[in-house]
Amino acid sequence: MSNLNPEQQIAVNTIDGPLLVLAGAGTGKTTVIIDRIINMLRNDVKAENILAVTFTNKASREMADRLKKAIPGLKPNTIMVSTFHSFCARILRRHIKDLSYSPNFGIADEGDKNDVIKEVMRNRHMEDGDMSVFDFNAWISNSKNLMREPQELLNSKRSNEQRAGVVYQDYQSRLKAMNLIDFDDLLMLTVKLFTRDAELLKRYQQRYLYIMVDEYQDTNFVQAKLLNLLAKEHNNLCVVGDDDQSIYGWRGADVSNILDFPKQYPGTKTVKLEQNYRSTNSILKSANTVIAKNSKRHDKALWSQKEAGEKLAMITCPDGESEARAVSEIINNFHFEKQLDYGDIAILYRSNHLSRAFEISLSQAQIPYKVIGTKEFFDRREIKDTAAYLKIIANPADDLSVLRIINVPPRGIGNSSIEKVLNYSQQNNMSILATLQDSTCLKGLPAKAAASIEAFVTTMNQAIKDFDQPGKLGDKIYRYLDVCGYLMGLKRIYKEHKDAENRLDNILELINSTVIYEERRQSSDLVGFLEYSSLLGETDT
């Protein structure tokens, strides 16, 4: 630990009791977290008693990899390094029966969530109202993050809350009927479990005697509640974060969690990491001046041993096009006059729609560029289709997935036939897959559609049996997608040959990721892989 500065050493050497580490940008917080865990192990804390929580899978993987390198012989997964959602998913897989769900529950992504909300709005004749799918989605998510049940909204005197309560209630009922939970449920249901079952909570409190949380400024109410439940017996809770970097209030993050941490946990030791190892003092001085205007914050000021560096430059332009042209001129000036490589320059913007003006200007100026993060891998149509095929195997009650791929690739099952199946399932309170196997329902369909459905169901049922057999998960997935005609059907779905090839490459990449999953989790379980993929897609930022 000789390479640590004095404040970092204090944080690393404080093992017991509540600890607040205020870590400004570039102050070596990850090093502190890793070294603190190593120090805990040296002081006879058992690895299995440590829980380290991060916000993204990327951060979780980085921390796990650094621990593996720093501690030779450390067995995989001995120290629980996890995101909030992954940690809660593990708990729910074991105990969700107590909440009347099946352990093979699926995880609904944002697209699934919106589809269910649309269905509820249609059934309630609310499509032409002044509240949109986006509005209801936000109400549901915010309510869950605050542990609010539908009934609380229904009891409100405000009409918009009442309507949100109606949709929220129907939405939850629909999800439960399909044995699905959404990402907000992962947290809320875990807190419910711990609140209802004191013995279960005690088991996890005794298991995780030392808890560390990264990016604590981004936690919301339910996440803070979960940590409080787990830590309240021993109070060995170390949170690392920076209230000055709290930018996720729009999605429920509550900066008061970090601001009020010393009040909530009496006896908290607060350590400020203010020495910055990344930026020049000109940058830090400007940042300190701007953030000092915040009225509610932990007082801190970043500094560096580096030289002052170049002063920051600010330009003002009348419109977006002028701004883009000015930036292009500056970039070419850097490149030709200062011999700076184009690859060493980045343009940051707050919203994707702002990239258009820059792309046009850069092209006109003949500046090579690459746009990062335009379309997430797990949001691609072919990946969602593949996931739907797999979700049916893991959770046959998942109507959303069945409806998504029942005619993908085209099988001669038209919209009118699908509508009849959907109506029959609702009238008889059956899942879609069960309805597709109902002889009475099939008799009411055109012969071609009925035959295609019977072939589809036969393939599904055989695949369910195949996935129960031993073998590599990737091999099973490829065989299944091949037998059901999806891989060959890509050329019919995507007319351009090159497009179909690219889509196939993406599917093969997803299949190849099963190898990484099997190595990390020591499991070939499809349900676990789908959970891993869902959480990766949601939080890998």
N, C-alpha and C positions, 0 to 999 in steps of 0.2 A: 504493500500500500504506500510505498515511499513516493510514488508518482502522483499521489493525490494532494490537492491543496488542503489547508487547515479545515475549511468548512466541509469539504468532501469527507475528510477523515472523521469528523464529528458525526456526520450522517451514517457512515459505514460502521462506526463503533457503537452507535446507539441501537441496541437490540430489543430491549424490553420497553413496553409502554407505548402510548400513542406518539407518533413522530410525523411532523409535517415538514417535508423538504420542498422549499420554494425554489424551483429550478428554472431559471430563465433560459431562453433559447441558446443553444451552443455551450452550455455550462457543464457538460459531461454527466448528465443525469443517468444515462444508461450504464456508464461505467460505475457510478455510485450504486445503482441497483444490483449489478452483477457482483461487485466487490462486497456489498453488504450481505448478500446471500452466502458468498464464500466464507465471510467472517462468521456468520451464524453457524455454518457447518463446523467451523473450527472450534466454536464454543459449544459444541455438543448438541446443537439443535438438529433433530432428525430431518432428513431430506423430505420424508413423506408428510411432515408437519408444516411444510412451507407451501403457501399458495401465492403465486405472483399473477396478477391480473393486468392484462393490457387491453387496448381498445381495438387493435387490428390484428389480423392473422400475420401480417408482415412483421409487426413488432414482436408478436409472440414467437414466431420462428427465429427471428434474430436473437432474442433473449435466450431461447432454448439452445441455439447453436453456440452462442458465446459461453454459456454455462458448460456445455459439453466439452469445449476446447479448454476452458479454465479448470475443469475438475475431471482429470483423467479417471476412468473407471466408474463414472456416474452412470447408473442404469437409466435407460430411457424412461421418461414419464414418472420418475421417482418424485421429482419436484413438480408440482402441478403448475405449469406455465400455460395460461389460457386466456382467451377473451372472455368477457362477461357472458356472451351468448353461448359459447362452447361449454363453459363451466356449467351453466344452467341446463343446457341440453343433456349433459351427462347425468345430472341429478334426476332430471325428469324421466329419462329412459329407465331408470331404476325404480322410480317411485310414483310415476304419473297415474298408475292404477288407482291410487287413493283419491284422485280427482275425476275418476270415471272416464279416463282415456285409455286407449290401448298403447302399450309400449312401442309399437311400430308406427307411431304417429308420423305424419309428414309435416314438413315446414313450408308454409305458404309464403311465396315471395311477393314483391310489390305488385306484379302483374296478376297473380292469383287473387291477392287481396282486392284489387280494383274490380276484377271479374265478379267476385262475390258481392261486392257493394253494388255493382250495376244490376245484378240479379235481384237483390233485395229492393232496390229502387224501382225496378220494373214491377215486381210483385206488389209493392206498396203504392204504385202509381205516383211516384215522386220524381219522375224523370224531368218534368217541365217546371219544377220548383226553382227557387232561387239559390238552392244549395247543390253544389256539384259533387261528383265522385271525389274530387280532390278535397273538398271541404269535409265530407263525411270521413274520408280516410284520415285527415288531420285530427278531427274530433276523436275518433276511435284511438288513434295512436297516443295522443296527448292524455286521454282519459286513462289508458293503461299505464302510461308512465307515471301517473299520479295515483295509481291503484284505485281508480274510480270505476264502480260497476255501472252497467246500463241503468239500473233502477235509480241511481242518484241523478242521472240526467233526466230520466222520465219524470221525476218528482220536482224538477225545476219549474219555475214560473215563466221562464223565458222560452219562447216558442222554438227558437233555433236549437236550444239544448234538448228540448223534448223530441224534436225530429231526429236529432243526432242520436238520442237514446233509443228511439225506435229502430233505426238502422243498425246501431251498435248491438242491440239485443238480437235482432234477426241474423246479423252477421255472425255473431258468436255461435248461435244455434246451428247455422249452416256449416260453419267450420267444424264444429264438434260432430255433426252427423257424418262428415267426411273424414273424421279422425285427423284433422289438420289443426295446427296451431301456427300463429304468425310469430314474427321476431319479438314483438312486444310481449306476447304471451310467455315466451321463454323466461323472461325476467319476472313478470307478474305472477305466473303460476308457481315459480320456485319460491317466491316470497310467501305466497299463499300456503304452500306446503309447510314451510318452516313455521309460519304463524299458527297453523292449526295443529301441528304435531311437535310437541315439545321434545319428545324423545328423539325424533329424527333430527331436529335442530341440534340437540346436544351431541349426537354422534358426529356431526360435521364440525361443531365447535371444538370437540376434542381431537378431531383429525387435523384441522388446520389451526394450529396454535399461533402461527405467525403469518400475517397477511400483508402483502405489498401491492399497491395499486399505482399504475402509471397513468399520466394524463388525468389526474383527479379533477381538474377544472372542467372536464367534459362530462362528468357524471350527472345523471338526472336523479329525480326523487327515488325511483324504485331501486336504482343501483346503489345509492347511498343507504337505503333501507336494508338491502340485502347484506351489505358490508357490516352495517350496525348489528344485525342479527347474528352474523357469524363471529363478530369480534367482541360482543358485549360481555362475555364471561372473562376474557383475558386482557382485552384492550391492547393487544399487541398488533396494532394496525399502523402501518407506515404508508402514507400517501405522498406521491410525488407529483408535482404539477406547478402551474403558473397561472394565476388568475388573469394576468395580462394577456395570455394567449387563449382566453375563453371566447370562441367564435361560433359555438354551436347552440346558442340559445334558441335559434329558430327551430331546432329539432329536439328541444326539451332539456338541453343541458342547463343546469342550475349552478351558476357561479357561487352562490351562497354556500354551497357544500364545502368549497375550499376556503372561502372567506370566514365562515363560522366554525371551521373544524376545531380550533382551540376551545371554543365555547362548548361544543358538543362533546368533546373528549377532554375533560379537565386533566391538567398535568401534562398537556402536550408540550413536547420539545419542538421548537421551530428552528430550522436551519435554512439559511439563505445561501444559495449558490449563485453568486453574482459575477464571478470571473468567467468571461466569455473566451472561448478558444477558437471561434469561427470567424468573427468579423473584426473590421478595423474600428478604431475609436470614433471616427467620423460617423459611421453607420450607427454605432451604439449611442452616441450622443443625441443623434436625431431621434432614434427610437425612444430613448428615455424622455426626451422633451415632449414627444407626442403623447406617450402613455401616461405621463404625469398628470395629464388633464382629467384622468378618470378619478371620480370622487370616492368610489369604493374600491379599494385595492390594498394589498399588502405592500407596504413601502419597500422598494428595492431599486437598485440602479446598477445596470450591467456595465462592466469595464473590461478592458483588455490590456495585456502587456504588449500588444502589437502597436506599430506606429499609427499615426492618425489616419493615413491613407487619403485617397482622393475624396474631395467633397461630393456630397450627393447633388445631383442635378434634377431640376424640376422644370418641365415645359408645360405650357397651357396651349390648347388648340381649340378652334371654334367648333369642330365636329369630329366624329370618329374617323372619317376618311383622311382628314388632315393629320390627325394624330398618327394613323398608320403610316402615312407617307413620311412624316417626321422621324418616326422610329426606324423605318427602313433606311433613311439617309444616315442616321446615327450609326446603325449597324454596319453599313458599307464603309463609313468613316473609320470605325474600329478595325474593320477587316483590312482595308487597303493602306491606311496611314499608320495604324498601330500594329499591323501584322497579326491581328487576333483571329483565331480560327472561328469559323461560323458555328462550329459545334460547341464552342465555349460560351455561347450567348443564349439566353433564354428570355422569352416574353411571357409574362404571367398576366392572366386576366381573370375576372371574377365569375364570368358566366360563358358557357360554350358559344352562345350566339355572337359574342364579341369577336370571335376568331375570324369571322368572314372578311372583315375589312383588312385585317393584317395579312391574311392569306392572299388576297388580291394584290395588295401592295408589295408583298415579298416576291410574288411571282413576277410582277411587272419590273421589279428591281433585280430580277434574276438571282435572288438569294435563296439557296436551298434550305428547306425547312421540313420539319416533321411535327405533326400535331399529336400530342399525347392524350390518351384517355377519351377519344371521341365515342367509342362504342365498347362497353365492357364485354369481356368474353362471355360471361354468363347471361348477358342480355341478348345474345345473338339468337336468331330464330331457330337455327338448327340445334343449338345447345339446349334451348328450352324444349324443343320437340323431343330430343333424346332424353332429357331429364323426365319429361312426362311419361315416356315409355317405361322408364325405370321405376318411377313413382307408383305406377299401377301394380307392378310386381310386389313392391314393398308394402303398399297400402291399397288394396283393391277397392276400398270405399272412396278413393280420391276421384270424385266425379269430374273435377276441373281437368285433371290430366287425361281422363278417358275422352272427354269431349274435345280436347285439344288435338288428339291424334287418331281419333276413330276413322277419319277419312284422310289421313296423312301418312303416306302418299295416297292419292285418289284411289278409292276402292269401289266407287259406284254407290256410295252411301250419301244420298243427297240431303240438302238442308231440311226438306219436308219430312224425310224419314227420321232424321235426328230430332226434329221438333216433336214428332210423335213419340219417340223413345223418351224424350225429356218429360213430356206431359204424363206419360204412363208411369214413369218413375215417381213423379211428384204425387200423382193421384193414389199410388199404392205404397207410398213411403218406402221406396226401394232405392238402392244405389244404382247408378247407371250400369255398371258391369253386371249386376244381378238382373237388371231389366233386360239387358241384351241376351240373357240366357232364358228368358221367360217365353215359352212357346206361344202364349196368348198374344203377347206383344208382337212377336215376329210374324204371326199370321196377318196382322193388320198392315204389314209393310209390303212394298213391291218385292217380287220374287228375287230379283237380282240383289237388292239391298239386304234382304234376309239371308241370302246365301253368303254374301260378303261378311255380314255380321257373324254368322256361325263360324266361318273360317277364322275371323279375327279372334273370337272368343276361344276357339280351340288352341290357337297359337298362344294366347295369353295364359291359359290354364296349364299348358305344357311348360311354358317358360317359368311359371311359378314353381313347378316341381323341379325344373332344372336348377334353379337358383338355390334350392335347398340341398343340392348335392355338393360334395367337396370339389375343389378346383379353384383356379385363379379367377378372380373377379373380372378382370379385363377380358379374358377368353369367353366367359359366359356372356358378357355384355355384347361383344362383337358378334357372337353366334346368334344371340337373340335378335339384334338389330338386322342381321342378315336374313334370318328365317322369316321375320315378319315383313320383309320387303322394303324396309325403310332405306337401307343403304343403296340398293339398286334404284329405288324410287327418287333419289335425289335429282337425277337427270330430268325427271318429269316435273318435279317441283320447281327446280331452277333451270330454266331453259338454256341459259348460257353455259356452255360446257365448262369454261374456266371457273365460273361461279360455283357450279356443282362440285368441282374438284376442290376449291378452297373450302367449301362447307364440309366436305368429307375430311379434309385435313384437320379442321377444327374438332370434328367428332372424334377422330383418331387421337387427337391431343387430349381430349377429355378421357378417353378410354385409357390412354397411357398414364394418366394421373392416378389411376388405381394402384399402380406400382408404388408410387410415393405414399399413397394412403396406407397400403398394406404394410409397408416398412415402418411407418410412423406409429400406426395403431396396432400392429401385429394382429390384424384381423382381415378377413375377406367378406365381411358382412355388408350386404347391399344397403340396408337401412343406415348403417354407420357411414358408408360412403356418401349417400345422398345428404345426410346431415352435414358431413365434412364439406361437401361441394356447396350446399346452400349457405353455410356460414362463411365459406371462403368468398363466395360471390357477394355476400352482403357486407362483409367487413374488411375485405382485403384492400385497404386504402392507405 
